[in-house]
C-alpha cells in the first residue's frame, strides 16, 4: 500500500495515498482499495472539497475534477453500494446527476469506468 499523498489547492487528493489512514468507515476504505485494483491507481482521485459522512466519499476524474461520483454504503444492503454520478455541466441551482442504488461491485465498477473514462477494467487478484 502506498503511504504518501498530496492535496492540490482545489482539495483533490492526488498521488499516493494510505487508504487505511482515512477517516472513513471500513467498508468505504475496502471499496476504495477494490476500485484502485480494478480502475487503476490513475483511474480516479479522491475529492475532499465537500465533507461527507464516514460511509461516503467523492471520487473524481483526474483530468476533469467536476466529473465526480459520490459513493456510499449508507442505506445499502450489505456488500452493495450507491453512487451519484455528477457532470461538469451542472450547477448548484440546476444539478445534473444520475443515481444508482444497491449495486454489486462489478456493476459499480462498470458504471464508474464509463463515467471516469477508464479504458480497461482490471480483474481482482485471485486469492489462493
C-alpha positions in Angstrom: 0.0 0.0 0.0 1.3 3.4 -0.9 1.7 5.8 2.1 2.3 9.3 0.8 -0.3 11.7 -0.5 -0.8 15.4 -1.6 -3.9 17.6 -1.7 -4.0 20.1 -4.5 -5.3 23.7 -3.9 -8.8 22.7 -5.0 -9.0 19.9 -2.4 -8.4 16.9 -4.7 -6.2 14.2 -3.3 -3.6 13.1 -5.8 -0.6 11.0 -5.6 0.0 8.1 -3.4 -2.5 7.6 -0.5 -2.8 5.3 2.5 -6.5 4.5 2.3 -6.5 2.8 5.7 -5.4 6.1 7.3 -8.5 7.9 6.0 -11.2 8.9 8.5 -13.8 6.7 6.8 -15.8 3.6 7.6 -14.0 0.3 6.9 -16.5 -0.6 4.1 -15.6 2.6 2.2 -11.9 2.0 2.7 -12.3 -1.5 1.3 -14.3 -0.2 -1.6 -11.6 2.3 -2.5 -9.0 -0.5 -2.4 -11.1 -2.6 -4.7 -11.7 0.3 -7.1 -8.0 1.1 -7.2 -7.3 -2.5 -8.1 -9.9 -2.5 -10.9 -9.7 1.0 -12.3 -6.0 1.5 -11.7 -4.1 3.9 -9.4 -4.5 6.6 -12.0 -8.2 5.8 -12.6 -9.6 8.4 -10.1 -8.7 10.9 -7.4 -10.4 11.4 -4.0 -12.2 14.7 -3.9 -12.3 16.3 -0.4 -13.8 19.7 -1.3 -17.1 18.6 0.3 -17.2 16.9 3.7 -19.1 13.6 3.6 -20.4 11.0 6.0 -17.9 8.4 7.2 -19.8 5.9 5.0 -19.4 8.0 1.8 -16.7 9.6 -0.4 -16.4 11.6 -3.5 -14.1 10.5 -6.3 -13.4 12.3 -9.5 -11.7 12.2 -12.8 -8.0 13.2 -12.6 -8.2 15.5 -15.6 -11.7 16.9 -15.1 -12.4 17.2 -11.3 -16.0 18.3 -11.9 -16.7 14.8 -13.3 -17.4 13.3 -9.9 -19.0 10.3 -8.3 -20.4 10.2 -4.7 -20.0 6.7 -3.4 -21.8 5.5 -0.3 -22.8 2.4 1.7 -25.3 4.3 3.9 -28.7 2.7 3.4 -27.5 0.0 1.1 -27.7 -3.8 1.6 -24.5 -5.5 2.9 -21.9 -5.7 0.1 -23.8 -3.2 -2.1 -23.1 0.4 -3.0 -24.9 3.5 -4.0 -23.5 6.1 -6.4 -24.5 9.6 -7.6 -22.7 10.5 -10.9 -22.1 14.2 -11.3 -21.4 16.0 -14.5 -19.4 19.2 -15.2 -22.4 20.9 -16.9 -24.4 21.0 -13.7 -24.6 23.9 -11.2 -25.8 24.2 -7.7 -29.1 25.7 -8.9 -29.6 23.0 -11.6 -27.6 19.9 -10.7 -27.3 17.1 -13.3 -26.6 13.7 -11.9 -27.6 10.0 -12.2 -28.4 7.9 -9.1 -27.9 4.1 -8.7 -28.7 2.2 -5.6 -27.8 -1.3 -4.2 -25.2 -2.0 -6.9 -22.9 -5.0 -6.8 -19.2 -4.3 -7.1 -19.0 -5.4 -10.8 -21.9 -3.2 -11.7 -20.4 -0.2 -9.8 -17.0 -0.7 -11.4 -18.6 -0.8 -14.9 -20.5 2.4 -14.3 -17.5 4.2 -12.8 -15.3 3.1 -15.7 -17.6 4.7 -18.2 -18.1 7.8 -16.1 -14.4 8.4 -15.4 -13.3 7.3 -18.9 -11.2 4.3 -17.7 -10.4 2.3 -20.8 -9.7 -1.1 -19.1 -11.1 -2.7 -16.0 -8.5 -5.0 -14.3 -9.7 -8.2 -12.7 -9.4 -8.6 -9.0 -6.5 -10.8 -7.9 -7.3 -14.3 -7.2 -6.6 -15.4 -3.6 -5.5 -19.0 -3.1 
